[in-house]
Structure formats: C-alpha cells, structure tokens
C-alpha cells in the first residue's frame, strides 16, 4: 500500500479535534471530582496517546504532568505486555519507581482505545487521591522512611476488566483508605474521564478514519519537533550549570540536600544532566526518574514553544541523564511523599543555569514550594474525620522587564487554583480563615521587584492536627543581576494566650482549640539593582501596601515623600 498523504489543513483540523477531546476529558474531571484538591486546585492531568504511546493531545492540567502520562502506560506494557490491554480494560498505576515518579497519592488511570478491532491508542488521567492509606490521614507524612509507610502501591493493576469494575480491587482500596476522604468518589470520577476520553477519541476516528488520524498525529508531532529544535537553536550553544539545595529530608534536619544540573545546548538539542546531585535520602523528599524527566520536559516547553499545543514531538530534542539511586531517580524502598520539593527546585535551577544565555528571558528565583498544608480532625456536625488540603501560592521572580507575579502557585503546579475561603468554611465549620492577604515586603528588591507571597491565617475552633513542610531556607528565592533575594517561607502558630511557636516540617502537629496557624509564603527574587528602580514605582508599592515605608528607605533609598537619598 502506498503511504498515506495528508494536507496541512486536515492535519491541523485533526490536531485541534484531538486537543478538544483532551480538553473535554479535563472538563469531565472538574465536573465529577469530589475533592477540591482536584475540582478546585486542579491537581490532575489527562492526555490521549497513539498505539506507540506517543502523546498526541493533552488537556491543560498540572504543568509538571506535561508529557508525563505515557510513563505509566509504558510501565504497564513492560509489566504485563501489550496484549494485557483489552477493549473495556482500565489499569491503575502509582509505583514511584516505574513510570510514576510522584508520591503514591498521584494515581494514573489508563485505558486502551480500540477502533474496528484494532488498538488505536490510549487515554489516561492522573489525579491526586486525598488518601491512599498509611498511618496518617492524607498519607503525606513528613517523617516516612519507606514507601510502605505512605499508603497503597498499585503496579499495573487491572481495575476494570472488559467493562466490569473489579469489586475485589475496590474492596482492597476501601479497606485501606479513610473513606471520609472521598477517594472512592474520585475513583469514579476518573473512570468517567476514561470513558469520556474513549468516546471523544472515537468521535474523531469516526469522522476522519483511523489511518488519517494517526497519520495527521505523526505529521504534527514532527512539526512540533522541528519548531522546538528551531527555538533551541536560538540559544547560544554551551554548557550551563546551576547548584541549589533544599532544606533537609525531614529526618536529618541539619543537612541540606544538593541538586546539581548541567544543561548542554547544541545543534537544536538539549541535554540535562544531574550528575553531582545527592543520593536518595532517608526521608520522603525523593522522586522517581519519570517525574524528573517530566519536569525537564516542562522546562524545555517553557523555553521554546510555550504557546503551542503539547505533544510528544515537543520533547524529542530533549535528553535527560539522572544518576541512579539519586534524589531525582529514587529506587525502592525510598519514600516519595514530598517528591515535589526537588522537582520545584530543579525547575528554578534550570532557569537560573540558562540566565547567562537568555538574560532577556529568564526570571529571578521563585518562592520555591507550594507547601501543601493538610488539616484533619473530627467534623463537628458528622462526627467523622475530615481532611482539608490547601496549596499555598507565593511570589515569582522578577522578570527582565516586569515585576514578579504575586500570589501564584509555583511553576510545577501553576495551573492550580486556591481554595476559596467560602468553600473551606462551608465544608468545615470548625475552621475559620481570619486573614488571606499579600505578605508585605516579601518580594526581593530590584529594578523590578519580586512578586509577593501571601499570609493565610486559620483559626481552629476545635482540636485538630496539621501536616506541612516548608522549604527555601537553605536556598532562598534568589535575585538576578544585582536583585535581592525574596523572603523565605514560614509558619507561626499562636495559642489563645499569645504564646507562639515556629515549625518548619511536621506530621500530625497538634493544634488546640482556639489556636491560629499563620502560613507565610516567600516572595520572588528581584531583577537588577534596586537603585535603578523608578522612585515612582517605589512610591506606588508603598501606597498599595506591597512595600513598607521602612523597606522603601532601606532597600531603595526612597523616603516617605519619594525623595531619593
């Protein structure tokens, strides 16, 4: 048979149709999920693949899941063989060491798509389960030293067999999780996304035909590769390096953990090498190689074709080299509950490394960690356990021509949204949010000021517990080209009698009735010398409460009336 030829108009129409199908999967997830870590904070991703597990369309999801959902499918094929995927099957997978890389809470669900008896592709969704078992509610403890302490591991588990949900697997899940977490409802939502993805993919196949759709996908992936290589060719060839540390591993509290990277740009390609990074650590601040690769994919996408749709072709110019058994390629039994800490750091470091090559494009350092805070206790009306998780926004680094953004979730999760005060308080009458505001003076001073962090203050009307982990003390949000560092993250707990305590990492930290917990996120670093900032901009910052009069005089030499000196 002669090779199929296809014109560019048809190619782009099919590309748009497949991306629309992936976006409809995303909307299905938002509308059907129970927990607002999914429906509000958007901690999920979904994608469509061809028969060779090449990603051909992806919904707008958590950025660090860019090009990520193929790894669990490939791991399942390696485990079970391609013939294990039968029409109507659905597999779940969250193994940190093969194909996932995240914590056990991030569970991938994938299903084959058949057309006229032929395997034509796959649909997949990954979402954060609010509980996967283990010793603490939410499963995300700070002090774990073995993945078995963090909940259930699913390695290529068939959840649906030829259209029939496995009640045996569901009984195992239900018997090991805290059912009040809503995880069982979110499983049903993910199954709905897989069914929807199958339906939407089939609609495209029915309209254009299997061969035409797959040929169009092959063509536009090649186009994406060419555009990415062309964009990389504009970066001066060379080797660019950066080193940073996250604060500790949650166990050995006085030892920062090193992340080192070298980025080689040449001939329209990019290699990221993490030689020199620390070995995997005892505590849960490790990640598997799959999510490290995904973070590097996010980095290359941001630097090259950020406005184009995402597909496998965007990542073909990228090579990632990770030392085995390192903190970025952990192996069993290393725990991974806080995997996002090294991932967030490496993304920032990648930009820092390339700053000399792209001085007009790269921002200063960000606040560095979305610091999930998870509160749990007894619901005063139902008497049952509640689990409340919040992501915390902070300041991004100042840019070559603009100030940094304030109150933004870190790059890896930048599509995530905050939980509205009304949603939290309506679901949990024992919690009041007393303050939710920008954190004054948290942005690093510079010609362009770093973005501001936030302050969020919870008051607990009944006893409860809280789990959290703060970062960016060892490596504060750095300034660039003479800009100053941004403020670091912090937590302050205040008792009714006014006594305060400060804690940086804690699992099930007890909170007494009447106590308040004040979350303070860091700001972004400044860009350029503070002396070059327009005094009118400093005065505006003071008027709007972003910068205090004292900081204006100290950092910019601008007094109350705006006079320099």
Secondary structure, 3 states (H helix, E strand, C coil): CCCCCCCHHHHHHHHHHHHHHHHHHHHHHHHHCCCHHHHCCCCEEEEEEECCCCEEEECCCCHHHCCCCHHHHHHHHHHHCHHHCCCCCEEEECCCCCCCCCCCCEEEEEEEEEECCEEEEEEEEEEECCCCCCCCCCCCCCCCCCHHHHCCCCCCEEEEECCEECHHHHHHHHHHCCHHHCHHHHHHHHHHHHHHHHHHHHHHHHHHCHHHHHHHHHHHHHHHHHHHHHHHCCCCCEEEEEEEEECCCCCCCCCCEEEEEEEEEECCEEEEECCCCCECCCCCCCCCHHHHHHHHHHHHHHHCCCCCCCCHHHHCCEEEECCCCECCCCCCCCCCCCCHHHHHHHHHHHHHHHCCCCCCCCCCCCCCCCCCEEEEEECCCCCCEEEEEECCCECCCCCCCCCCCCCECCHHHCCCCCCCHHHHHHHCCCEEEEEEEECCCCCCCCCECCCCCEEEEEEECCCEEEEEECCCCCCCCCCECCCCCCCCCEEEEECCCCCEEECCEEEEEEECCCCEEEEECCCCCCECCHHHCCHHHHHHHHHHCCCCHHHHHHHHCECCCCCEC
